[in-house]
């Protein structure tokens, strides 16, 4: 619609150009350990989980070359994640504590000294420290149909390391640390 006409400034069309990736392949290691111990003081449990990405291959289309993205300066996916869950259950009570570690991610912008002066290629990728959180829940079964569960997320109120190269709130890559910006 012309300026000043009814509906001026309304969106009339949206054009979407989908990207059909020729290849996205990721390989890595996953491990999980479980242990339970039943005692007269309750049932105790331990779970340990670990994931580590070894390779992330990407190809835009069949005519493009395959790129290895795992250590790329623009790949903000953590290369490793670890979690530990401790549980206790006794009669009508239950307690669970979960610790999470999200591995290192690249700085939002790499410092000038990390680039080759002649080619402009990145020769070193600086990374932020891992991010740790602890969650906890306590529950009580009043009846078979009524259970109360109180939980706390990030009970020590930890925040990801501030990335001095990321100049917008929350001053870290919120896509790499889900829930941390809330």
Buried (B, 14 or more C-beta within 10 A) or exposed (E): EEEEEEEEEEEEEEEEEEEEEEEEEEEEEEEEEEEEEEEEEBEBBEBBBBBBBEEBBBBBEEEEEEEEBBBBBEBBBBBBBBBBBBBBBEEEEBBBBBBBBBBBBBBBBBEEEBBEEEEEEBEEBBBBEBBBBBBBBBBEBEEEEEEEEEEEEBEEEEBBBEBEBBEEEBBBBBEBBEEBBE
